[in-house]
Amino acid sequence: MDVSIIIINYRTPQLIINCLHSIYQFTSGVKFEVIVVDNDPENGDGALVRKAYPEVRWIDMEFNAGFGIANNRGMAIARGRYFLLLNADTLVTDNVIGRCFDRMNTRNDIIACGALQYYPDGTPMPFYKSFNEFRKTFFILPPSRLVDKVVGQLYPEPAYADPDQHDWLVGAFIFLRREGFEQTGGFSDDFFMYGEDVEWSGRLGKLGKLCYFKDCTFVHLENNNPFRRTHISWINRFSTQMQVSNFLWVRKQYGVFQYLMLILHYIMMVPVIYLWKMLLNLRKSGNPFSELRTQYIYVRKIRVLLKYFWKTLFLKKGLYRIKPNENIDLLTASA
């Protein structure tokens, strides 16, 4: 078996059918198997997929374990020399799987590679190319050249001799050697959703290069998901679940000091963002309390982050999955 393609189902059977149709239509020169891991067997309508593609290997999870744990379950039974972790809401438009397979066969210095994401309209989807580029977005600071310069000096971009090499691969499409899973143990069991691909990339990168190739692309539809980034604003750029996962990643990869500094920064910004907005409201309407909804959402998210403070600080084992009443993005209207 050349490649084991692993897809997670969470109530998205038609997306998976569409994804599989594109795989079988365009993939050639590769012997592959498909493994689908269902995070919600009772409501996932997996029978639709199995009827359309009876050759698919199917795993029913006991509970919604999130992205990383479910992928680990699939990789544990995979028979391929290579694994492809692929989102359900994706489509391949050419033989990108065969191209990645050939590239990995000729580049022994690469432990895993990714493909560039495109929107359905054909425009490229932006992505973070380095850990430090991602970390810079965590800080809530006024946009200015001076701020950009200071933050850039604190978190410099890496310089690689290989132009294809990057710090981490987006979880929607990760093509890796079997050894990458066997030697790292796969995704951390602590992440429910988001941040797990970043954290795992840090460990995979110690085994070999992580690369993107310009001639390897796919379409990412980004289906509706209650944990995706909603209520995006200058101060609320990540969803609550994503923020909890991001802070966990920082603590795991960069240690206690960087985590504490990030928490302290978010707390110290509370009076700043309120005062700033109240001054703007005063100039706009004469009422300093007229528009403070975004600030209110920000404070509620910090409260959730602080609920996970001790658990994150001491890296206590367990699934870092926020509770329904902690998902501020579902409980509030548009910021």
N, C-alpha and C positions, 0 to 999 in steps of 0.2 A: 504494500500500500504506500503510495507516494505522499498523499496529503489527506489528513483528517480535518474536515470542515465542521466547526462546532458553532451552533447557533442557539441562543437562549430564547425560549418562548414565554411571553407573559401576556396572554390574551391577544396575541397578534398573529393568528393563523394565516390570514390572507396575505399579510406582509411576508411571511415566511414562504408561502407558496410562490409569490411573485419573485422573491429572492432566489429560490431554488430554480425557478424557470429560467432566470437569467444565467445562473451557474451552468445548468445543463446545456443551455443554448450556445454559450460562448467558450466554455472550457474544453481544451483539447490537449493532447500530449501528456496528460497527467491521469494516473489512476487514483481516484479519490473516493472517500466515503463521507457521508453526512451524518452527524450526530446532533440531535436536537434535545436540549435539556429543558423540560417544562417546569417553570417555577409556580404554576398554578394549574395542576392537572384537572381540578374540578370545573374550572371556568375557562380553561385555555383553548377549548375546541380543537384539541390535538388530533381528533379523529379526521378532521378535514385535511390536515397535512398528510397524515398516514394514508388516507385514501388516495390522494393525488400522487404521493411518492411513497409507496409501500416499502421501498428498499432502505428508507431512512432508519437509522438506529435511534431508538427513543428512550429517554430516561425521565421518569416522573420524580420530581423532588418532593420531599415530605412537607416542605413549607417554602414560602417565598424567601429564598436565601440571598437574593440579590445577584449582581453580575459576577463577581469574582468566584464565589463558592460554587455557583452553578457551572461556570466554565471549568473550574478545577475538576468537578465531577465528570465532565465530558472528556477532558484531557486524560483522566485516569484510565479510561477504557479505550482510548484512541489507539489505532493500529498503525497510523502513518509515520513515516520518517519525519514529516513536517506537520505542524498544526496550523490551521487558519482559524482564528477567532473572528467571527463575522457577526455584525449586528443584524437583527431581523429586518430592520428598516433600511436595507441597502440593496443596491442593484449593481451588478457588474455589466459593463457595456462592451467588453472585449475579453480577450484571453489573458486578463491580468493575473489570474491564478497560475497559469502556465508560465507566464513571464517571471513572476516571483520565484517559482520553482526553479527555473533555469538560472536565475540570478544567484540564488542561494547555493546552487550546485557548483557554481564557478567562483563564489566568493566565500572561502572558508573563514575569513576574518569577521563575518557578520553572524551574529547570533539570532537576530530577528529583523524583519523589515516591515514597513507599512506602505500604504498607498495613499495618494493625495485625495482628499474628499472634494466632491463637487455637489453643488445644489442641482435639483432637477432641471433648472433652466440652463445649465451648462456653465455657470460661473463658479470659480473656485471658492471653496469654503476656507476662511482663515483658521489657523491653528497655532498653538504655542509650540515653538521650535526648541525651547530650552527650559530647564527648571527655573532659572532666574527670571526669564521673561514671564513665566507664569506667576512666580512669587511677587513680582512687582505689582501685579494687579490686585493683590490682597490689601495693599495699603491705600487708605482713603485720604488722599492728599490733593490739594488744589493743583490743577494742571498749569505748569509753567516750565520754562526752560531750566531755571535754577533747580526746581524740584526734580525734573527729569535727569539733570546732570548728577545731582547728589545720589539719587536712587540708583542711577546707572553705575556709579562708582562703587556703591555698596554691593550691588548685585550685577557684576560684569557678565557679559555674554561669553560663552566658551568659544575658543578658537580651535577648530579641527582641521587637520591637513586634508581630510577626506570631505569634499563638499556635500556628499550625500549623508554624512553622519549627523545625528541629532541626539538630544538627551533622552527623549522619550517618544513613545508611539501611542497614538490615539487608539483606545480600546475597540473602536468600531471595526478595525481591520488590522490584525496583528498576525503576521506570517512568521512562525518561529521554528527553530529546530526542536526536535523532541528533547534533546539534552537541556534546552533552556528550561523546560518544565521540570525535568527530573532532577536537575541540580539546584533549583531554587525552591521547589515545592509549589510553584504556581503563585497565584494571587494570595495576598494576606487574607486570612479568614475574618479579620476585624472589619473590613470595609463592606458595607451593604451596597452602596452605589456611589460612583464618582471618586476620583482620587486613587482607586486601586490600580489603574493602568499606569499612573505616574509613579507610584511607589514601587510597583513591580519592575518598571523600566529601570529604576535606579539599581536594582539587584541584577537584572538581566544584563545591564551595561557593563557589569564587572566580568562577564563571561565573553563578551565580544561587542562588536559595533551594532548600533541601532541605526538603521538607514531608511530614508525615503528616496524613491526613485521617480523622477519627473515623468517617466513614461508608464508609470503604474498609477492608475486612477480608478475611482468608483463613485457611484452616486449615493449620497447619504440623505434619505428622505426626512429624517428627524421626526418621527411620529409623535403624536401628543403623549406626554408622559408627565404625571403629577409631580415628579421630582426634578424636572428640568428647570432651567433658569427662567423664572418668571419674575414679574415686578422689577425688571432691570431698571436701575437708575444709577446715578453717580455713586450713591452710598449703599445701594442694594443691588450689587452686580451679580451675586450668586444666590441660588435658592438655599433654603435652610439646610437641607440634607447635604447639598454640595459643600456648604461652608463647614459643617461638622467634619466631613470627610477631608476637606482641604487642610484643616487644622491638625487632624490626625496624621496626615501625610507629613506635614512640616515637623511635627513632634518626632515621628519615626525616623525621618531622614536627616534632620538637622539638629535635633537635640532639644533639651529643656530650655536653654536660653532663648533660642529663636522662637519657640512656642510662646514663652512668657512675654517676650517683647511684642508679639503679634496680639495677644490677648490684651495687654496693657494699652496698646495703641487703639484698639477698638473701644475700650472703656473710656479712654481720655478724649476720644472724638465725640462722645455723646454731647457734652455741653457746647462743643465747637459747632457741630452741625445744627443744633437748636438755635444758638445765637445767630449764626449766619442766616438761617432761614427766617428767623423772626425779623431781622433787619431788612431782608428783602421784602417780606410781607408788609412791613411798616411803610416802605417806600412805595409799594404797589397799591395797597388798599387802605393804609392807615391803621389796620388791625394786625398786630404782630402774631396773633394766634389763628389767623384765617386758614393757612395751609401748612399743616404739620404732619400730614398722613405718612409721608415717606420717612420722616424722622421717627414716628411712632413704630413703624414696621422695623426700622433699624434697631430700636431698643428691644423690641420683642425677640428679634433674632439673637441679640447679644445674650438675652436671658437664657435662650436655649443653649447657646455655646457655653455659658457658665454652668449649666446643668451637667455638661460633659467635661467640665474642667478637670476635676480630680481623676476621673477615669482616663482622660487623655494624658494628663501629666504623668501618671504612673504606668501608662500603657497597659491598663488592665485588659485582659483577654475578653472577647465577647463581640457580638455584632453591633457596630455603631450605627444603628438604624433609629432614626427619630420616630417618636410616637405620632399618631395622627393629630393629636391636639398640639403638637409642637411644630407641625408643618404650617408655618405662617403664610406660605405662598398659596395654600388652599383656603385659609381662613380669612383672608383679607381681600378686599377689592383691589383694582389696579392702583399701583402707587403713583 
